Amino acid sequence: MKNKPIDKQTADCIIEKYHLPDFGKATIREIVAISNQIEKETNVEFIHMEMGVPGLKAAQVGVDAEVNALNNGVASIYPNIDGIPALKSEASRFVKAFIDVDISPDGCVPVVGSMQGTFTSFLVCGQCDEKKDTILFIDPGFPVQKQQLVVLGYKYESFDVYDFRGDKLKEKLESYLAQGNISAIIYSNPNNPAWFCLTEEELKTIGTLATQYDTIIIEDLAYFAMDFRKDLGTPFQAPFQPSVAKYTDHYILHISGSKAFSYAGQRIGVAAISDKLYHRAYANLTKRYGGGTFGTIYIHRALYAISSGTSHSAQYALAAMFKAASDGEFNFIEEVKEYGKRAHKMKDIFIKHGFEIVYDKDMNEPIADGFYFTVSYPGMTGGELMKELIYYGISAISLSTTGSNQEGLRACTSFIKDYQYAILDERLSLFAQNQAK
């Protein structure tokens, strides 16, 4: 067996300090910390695929708008909890331009990234009806969202949609909704971590059932319009970003500035609440808060208690980016297509050395190349593969932490550098040679 790039004893010693009962269930942040410490102590450069952090320059139109806002003194002023008028109107317009859905500016609420948006959505959705105390995840999904429910003390159910695509989705989804305890359904589209995209028919199924069972849909659009197989970047022109908003009236769309605009550092996004949901009064919310509608309670009670507002200057940045995109002056999709190119190169290297793509099909189509992809290696669980690759200076997260029932890893393309493709090829070649012995 040839020597591995990372000394096993050193790596194991560092891992043991984290007292993880099951390394395969380590969180993203734990893997980041472990790989960074191993990198520091061994002086061996890692190929980091664990953290979904943008690897591109922030959109300049946003930076310029934020700097201008700061120069105009907004840093000294508390932002209105509802959001600045420019952001609310431009968010509404952006939704119309790229999803072809009408949402009033009132319901377009700035949040401290989609993380705060989902937390607040979970919080309020779980209080609407005392009989509905459970959130349903269409998995795989973003692991931290389940942690948010642990913090809230809420119940959740989940299922891996891998075997329930297309016509099979209705029966599976209804088996949960028929129990009468589901307050909201959450999923991401494009999907984190598998990068598949729910079809219009699947979204129609979700929306129709949500209406039938009076359930709120939380649609996580963190990777907005990043299905690079389609041209979704032309404002007010089909094809549009697919959304459940076409098929039900009670939904919240989470649109993040982090990935589409590479504006992650400023923690800015929008929760776009449908008009009917915004203005709906729930008896249980009235009982708890003394009055108000879903939308006003979301903003003036929940958000206010959590953060009392979103960064003032960052709101100007997002408003400017939305406006430039809707005006056709800023093609944000062209900017982020780089992730698709990276995924294509990385997948080729993995496949060359005996790895397989786990979520390889999107219905009958090959999976798109994008921000994430999933890999497995014959005969190894996801946890075993994750730990073994650490010894080769490659870090990723196990699919088991995402609600997936499949064995494998989620790999993120954002941090790979041009010179690292050769290093990845060399290390995976060594990995494959050692596995063959």
SVG drawing of the C-alpha trace seen along z (x, -y; Angstrom):
<svg xmlns="http://www.w3.org/2000/svg" viewBox="-60 -61 64 67">
<polyline fill="none" stroke="black" stroke-width="0.4" points="0.0,0.0 1.3,-3.4 1.6,-6.1 -1.4,-8.4 -0.8,-12.2 -2.0,-12.7 -0.4,-10.9 -3.2,-8.6 -2.0,-8.9 -2.0,-12.7 -5.5,-12.8 -7.0,-10.3 -5.6,-12.1 -7.3,-15.4 -10.6,-13.6 -10.6,-12.0 -10.5,-15.4 -13.9,-16.2 -15.5,-13.2 -17.7,-12.3 -19.6,-9.0 -20.1,-8.5 -17.7,-10.4 -20.1,-9.8 -22.7,-12.1 -20.2,-14.9 -21.7,-18.3 -20.4,-20.6 -18.8,-22.9 -17.1,-20.0 -15.6,-18.7 -14.4,-22.2 -12.8,-22.5 -11.2,-19.1 -9.9,-19.5 -8.5,-22.9 -6.7,-21.7 -5.2,-18.7 -4.2,-21.0 -2.4,-23.3 -0.6,-20.5 0.5,-18.5 1.1,-21.4 -0.7,-19.4 -3.2,-21.4 -6.8,-20.0 -9.3,-20.0 -12.3,-21.3 -15.6,-20.1 -17.5,-20.2 -18.7,-23.8 -21.2,-25.4 -19.6,-28.7 -19.6,-30.8 -16.2,-30.8 -16.8,-33.7 -16.4,-37.5 -19.4,-39.3 -21.6,-41.1 -20.1,-44.5 -23.5,-46.2 -24.3,-45.1 -21.0,-46.2 -21.3,-49.7 -24.8,-50.2 -23.9,-49.1 -20.8,-51.4 -22.9,-54.2 -25.5,-53.5 -22.9,-53.4 -21.4,-56.7 -24.9,-58.2 -25.1,-57.3 -27.4,-54.3 -25.1,-52.5 -26.2,-54.8 -29.9,-54.2 -32.0,-51.2 -33.6,-49.7 -37.4,-49.4 -38.3,-45.9 -40.5,-45.5 -37.5,-46.3 -36.6,-49.4 -39.2,-50.3 -36.7,-49.9 -35.8,-46.3 -39.5,-45.3 -40.5,-46.6 -37.5,-45.2 -37.9,-41.8 -41.5,-41.7 -40.4,-42.7 -37.6,-40.1 -40.1,-37.4 -42.3,-38.4 -39.3,-38.7 -37.8,-35.3 -40.6,-33.1 -43.6,-34.8 -45.5,-35.0 -47.2,-38.1 -46.3,-38.7 -47.0,-42.1 -44.1,-44.1 -45.7,-43.9 -44.9,-40.2 -41.3,-40.5 -39.4,-40.7 -35.6,-41.0 -34.0,-38.4 -30.5,-37.7 -29.9,-35.1 -32.2,-32.3 -31.1,-30.6 -33.0,-33.2 -35.8,-33.1 -36.4,-29.3 -36.0,-29.6 -38.7,-32.2 -40.9,-30.4 -40.7,-27.2 -41.4,-29.2 -44.6,-30.8 -45.9,-27.9 -45.6,-25.6 -47.9,-28.0 -50.8,-28.3 -52.7,-25.3 -52.2,-23.4 -53.1,-20.1 -50.3,-20.6 -47.1,-20.3 -44.8,-18.7 -42.7,-20.0 -42.2,-17.6 -38.9,-17.5 -38.7,-16.3 -35.1,-15.1 -32.2,-15.1 -31.8,-18.6 -29.7,-21.1 -28.8,-19.5 -28.9,-22.7 -32.6,-23.2 -33.3,-20.1 -31.0,-21.5 -33.2,-24.7 -36.2,-22.5 -34.2,-20.9 -33.5,-24.5 -37.2,-25.3 -38.3,-22.0 -40.5,-21.2 -41.2,-17.8 -40.3,-16.8 -40.8,-14.0 -38.8,-13.3 -38.4,-11.0 -35.7,-10.5 -37.4,-11.4 -34.8,-9.3 -37.4,-6.4 -40.5,-8.7 -39.9,-10.9 -42.6,-11.6 -45.9,-9.7 -44.7,-8.0 -44.5,-11.4 -48.3,-11.9 -48.9,-8.7 -45.8,-9.1 -46.6,-12.7 -50.2,-12.1 -49.3,-9.3 -47.9,-12.0 -50.4,-14.8 -53.4,-12.5 -52.3,-12.1 -53.4,-15.8 -50.3,-16.9 -48.1,-18.5 -48.0,-22.3 -45.5,-22.9 -43.5,-21.1 -39.9,-22.2 -37.6,-21.3 -34.9,-23.0 -35.0,-23.4 -32.4,-23.0 -31.7,-20.4 -29.0,-20.7 -27.1,-18.2 -28.2,-16.1 -28.7,-18.9 -31.8,-17.4 -34.6,-19.7 -38.3,-19.0 -40.4,-19.1 -43.5,-21.1 -45.6,-18.0 -44.0,-17.3 -44.4,-20.9 -48.1,-20.7 -48.5,-17.5 -47.0,-19.2 -49.0,-22.4 -52.3,-20.5 -51.9,-18.4 -50.8,-21.4 -54.1,-23.1 -56.1,-20.0 -54.6,-19.5 -54.2,-23.2 -50.4,-23.0 -47.9,-25.8 -45.0,-25.2 -41.6,-26.6 -39.6,-26.6 -35.9,-27.1 -34.5,-28.8 -31.0,-29.3 -29.6,-28.2 -32.0,-30.4 -32.3,-29.6 -29.0,-27.6 -30.3,-24.7 -27.9,-25.4 -29.6,-23.0 -32.1,-25.8 -31.8,-29.5 -33.5,-30.8 -31.6,-34.1 -33.7,-36.3 -36.1,-38.6 -39.8,-38.5 -39.3,-35.7 -39.9,-32.0 -38.5,-29.6 -38.9,-30.7 -37.5,-29.3 -40.0,-26.5 -42.0,-27.1 -44.8,-25.7 -46.2,-29.2 -47.9,-28.4 -50.0,-25.6 -51.0,-26.7 -51.8,-30.0 -50.1,-29.4 -46.3,-29.5 -43.1,-31.2 -40.2,-31.5 -36.7,-32.0 -34.5,-33.8 -30.9,-34.2 -28.2,-36.7 -25.5,-34.2 -25.1,-31.9 -26.8,-33.6 -25.2,-36.9 -22.1,-35.6 -23.1,-38.0 -22.9,-35.5 -20.7,-37.6 -23.4,-40.2 -26.1,-37.7 -29.0,-39.0 -32.0,-37.3 -35.7,-37.7 -38.7,-35.7 -41.4,-36.2 -44.8,-35.4 -47.7,-34.8 -50.5,-37.4 -53.1,-35.0 -50.9,-33.6 -49.7,-37.1 -53.2,-38.3 -54.6,-35.1 -55.5,-35.2 -55.1,-31.9 -57.1,-31.4 -54.1,-29.9 -51.9,-32.9 -54.6,-35.3 -54.8,-33.3 -51.0,-33.5 -50.4,-37.1 -53.7,-38.8 -54.3,-39.6 -52.6,-40.1 -52.2,-38.0 -49.6,-35.5 -47.5,-38.2 -47.7,-40.8 -46.9,-38.3 -44.0,-36.9 -42.5,-40.4 -43.6,-42.4 -43.6,-39.6 -41.2,-36.8 -38.6,-38.6 -38.6,-41.5 -37.9,-39.2 -35.2,-37.4 -33.1,-40.2 -35.1,-43.5 -34.2,-43.9 -31.7,-43.0 -28.5,-44.9 -29.5,-48.3 -26.7,-48.7 -27.0,-45.1 -30.7,-45.8 -29.6,-48.5 -27.1,-46.0 -29.8,-43.3 -32.2,-45.9 -29.6,-47.0 -28.8,-43.5 -32.5,-42.6 -33.1,-45.8 -30.1,-45.2 -31.1,-41.6 -34.8,-42.5 -33.7,-45.4 -31.6,-42.9 -28.4,-44.8 -26.9,-42.1 -27.0,-38.4 -26.3,-36.8 -26.7,-33.3 -23.7,-33.8 -21.7,-34.7 -22.4,-31.5 -22.2,-29.0 -18.6,-28.6 -19.9,-26.1 -21.3,-23.9 -18.0,-23.9 -16.2,-22.9 -18.7,-20.1 -18.2,-18.6 -14.4,-18.5 -14.6,-17.1 -17.2,-14.4 -15.0,-13.2 -12.1,-12.8 -14.1,-10.9 -15.7,-8.6 -12.3,-8.0 -11.1,-6.5 -14.0,-4.2 -16.4,-6.4 -20.1,-6.6 -22.6,-9.5 -25.3,-8.7 -28.1,-11.0 -27.1,-10.6 -30.5,-11.1 -33.1,-13.8 -36.1,-11.8 -35.0,-10.6 -32.3,-13.3 -28.7,-13.2 -28.3,-15.3 -27.2,-18.9 -23.7,-20.1 -23.9,-22.7 -22.9,-23.8 -23.1,-20.3 -22.8,-16.7 -22.9,-13.3 -20.4,-10.5 -20.1,-6.9 -17.4,-4.2 -18.3,-0.5 -18.2,1.4 -18.0,-1.7 -20.6,-3.5 -20.7,-7.3 -19.1,-7.6 -16.3,-5.2 -15.6,-7.0 -15.7,-10.4 -13.1,-9.4 -10.9,-7.6 -10.8,-10.6 -9.6,-12.7 -6.3,-10.7 -6.0,-11.9 -6.5,-15.5 -10.1,-15.6 -13.0,-16.7 -16.7,-16.3 -19.9,-15.5 -21.8,-12.2 -25.2,-12.0 -26.6,-10.5 -26.6,-14.0 -28.8,-15.3 -31.7,-12.9 -30.6,-10.7 -30.9,-7.0 -28.2,-6.5 -24.5,-5.8 -22.1,-8.5 -20.9,-12.0 -22.0,-15.5 -19.2,-17.4 -19.3,-21.2 -17.6,-22.8 -17.1,-26.3 -13.6,-26.1 -11.8,-24.1 -9.0,-26.0 -7.7,-25.5 -4.4,-23.9 -6.2,-21.5 -7.8,-19.4 -4.4,-17.8 -4.0,-17.3 -7.5,-15.7 -6.7,-13.4 -3.4,-12.3 -4.9,-11.7 -8.0,-9.8 -5.7,-7.7 -3.7,-6.8 -6.9,-6.1 -8.1,-3.7 -4.7,-1.9 -4.8,-1.5 -8.4,-0.2 -7.5,2.4 -4.8,4.0"/>
</svg>
